[in-house]
Amino acid sequence: MVTVTNSAEVIQTMFAGTTDEKTLVSGSSVTENTTNKVIVVTYTANAANAEIIYVDETTGKQLETAVVDGKYNETINYSTSLINI
């Protein structure tokens, strides 16, 4: 019979622009009769925003700026029909 006690704790890998629900998964004792253990870690995209600057191509003058909220690495829902130029 093989018994492993105090297996190592695992520190979760961080992915850029995300927050995970667990930063540390604790270890446990296992034997050859221990069933597989599945630990699910959910990553959530962090809040982010994009700054959209409209510039007149002829004059180089900045016409308007819009800041749009969204989530990291997700498509932002934005329409140019919302601007007042």
C-alpha positions as CSV (number, residue, x, y, z in Angstrom):
1,M,0.0,0.0,0.0
2,V,1.3,3.4,-0.9
3,T,0.3,6.5,1.1
4,V,1.2,10.1,0.2
5,T,0.6,12.5,3.1
6,N,0.6,16.2,2.9
7,S,0.8,16.6,-0.8
8,A,1.9,20.0,-2.0
9,E,-0.4,23.0,-2.1
10,V,-0.8,24.5,-5.6
11,I,-0.7,28.2,-6.3
12,Q,-3.0,29.0,-9.2
13,T,-1.6,30.4,-12.4
14,M,-2.8,34.0,-13.1
15,F,-3.9,34.9,-16.5
16,A,-3.5,38.5,-17.7
17,G,-6.7,40.5,-17.3
18,T,-8.5,37.9,-15.1
19,T,-9.3,37.3,-11.5
20,D,-9.7,33.7,-10.2
21,E,-11.9,32.6,-7.3
22,K,-9.1,30.6,-5.7
23,T,-5.4,31.5,-5.4
24,L,-4.4,28.5,-3.4
25,V,-5.5,24.9,-3.6
26,S,-4.6,23.0,-0.5
27,G,-2.9,19.6,-0.5
28,S,-4.4,16.4,0.9
29,S,-3.4,12.8,1.8
30,V,-3.9,10.2,-0.9
31,T,-3.6,6.4,-1.2
32,E,-4.0,4.0,-4.2
33,N,-7.7,3.9,-3.2
34,T,-8.3,7.6,-3.3
35,T,-10.6,8.6,-6.1
36,N,-9.6,11.3,-8.6
37,K,-10.1,14.8,-7.3
38,V,-11.2,17.6,-9.7
39,I,-10.8,21.2,-8.6
40,V,-12.5,23.7,-10.8
41,V,-11.1,27.3,-10.7
42,T,-13.2,29.9,-12.4
43,Y,-11.5,32.9,-14.0
44,T,-13.5,36.1,-14.6
45,A,-12.5,38.8,-17.0
46,N,-11.6,42.0,-15.2
47,A,-13.4,45.3,-16.0
48,A,-11.6,47.4,-18.7
49,N,-12.4,50.4,-20.8
50,A,-11.3,51.7,-24.2
51,E,-10.7,55.3,-25.1
52,I,-11.9,56.1,-28.7
53,I,-10.5,59.4,-30.1
54,Y,-12.0,60.9,-33.3
55,V,-9.5,63.0,-35.2
56,D,-10.2,65.1,-38.3
57,E,-7.9,63.7,-41.0
58,T,-7.4,67.1,-42.7
59,T,-6.7,69.3,-39.7
60,G,-5.5,66.7,-37.2
61,K,-7.8,68.3,-34.7
62,Q,-9.3,66.0,-32.1
63,L,-13.1,66.1,-32.6
64,E,-14.4,64.0,-29.7
65,T,-13.3,61.3,-27.2
66,A,-15.5,58.4,-26.0
67,V,-14.7,56.1,-23.1
68,V,-16.5,52.7,-23.4
69,D,-16.6,50.2,-20.5
70,G,-16.3,46.4,-21.0
71,K,-14.3,43.4,-19.9
72,Y,-10.7,42.5,-20.6
73,N,-10.2,40.7,-24.0
74,E,-13.9,40.8,-24.8
75,T,-15.7,42.7,-27.6
76,I,-16.9,46.1,-26.7
77,N,-20.4,47.0,-27.9
78,Y,-20.0,50.5,-29.4
79,S,-21.6,52.4,-32.3
80,T,-20.3,55.6,-34.0
81,S,-24.0,56.7,-34.2
82,L,-23.5,57.7,-30.5
83,I,-21.0,60.5,-31.2
84,N,-21.9,64.2,-31.6
85,I,-19.6,65.5,-34.4
